[in-house]
Amino acid sequence: MLLTLIAAIDENRLLADARGIPWKLPRDTAHFREYTADKWLLLGRTTYEEMRGWFRTGHMPLVLSSRCGWDPEIGRVVSSVPQAIAMAEAAGQTELVCIGGGQVFAAALPYATKLLITRVHARIESQGRPVYFPHWDDSQWEDVIIWQQPADAEHALSFALHAMTRR
């Protein structure tokens, strides 16, 4: 079973803050939507709530939560990353895609086989309640830059998509 973590982070590993995601990167958003289409997704309850209305036919959100008695409108609640992996595998899935937030990325990182990280070439000043992607050991990952996007009329910031596979 392939467990992929997909995220966009700044140079300090910032994912989001009180504003939500602090940048608008249409090319990266399109990549995220394309990559996650028709896949089972692992995410936290807060991320799930923030993404209401985003899920499409083919998505199966597995919401990592310790909150008893809460059921998502779409998807299922799981209590651990191994449980999510087992559920996806039992359903015949070959990949589970973790989409955040920070605590879920931290819980999933030890099980990850692939990281799809958009590195935003900036240090964004947090506007409160910062959420960060966890540290990873570069020596454990083979890093390949898939593409780079310079700043332009649609993208105020330059960024690059990195695909990393566990060695």
Secondary structure, 3 states (H helix, E strand, C coil): CEEEEEEEECCCCEEEECCECCCCCHHHHHHHHHHHCCCEEEEEHHHHHHCCCCCCCCCEEEEECCCCCCCCCCCEEECCHHHHHHHHHHCCCCEEEEEECHHHHHHHHHHCCEEEEEEECCCCCCCCCCEECCCCCHHHEEEEEEEEECCCCCCCCCEEEEEEEEC
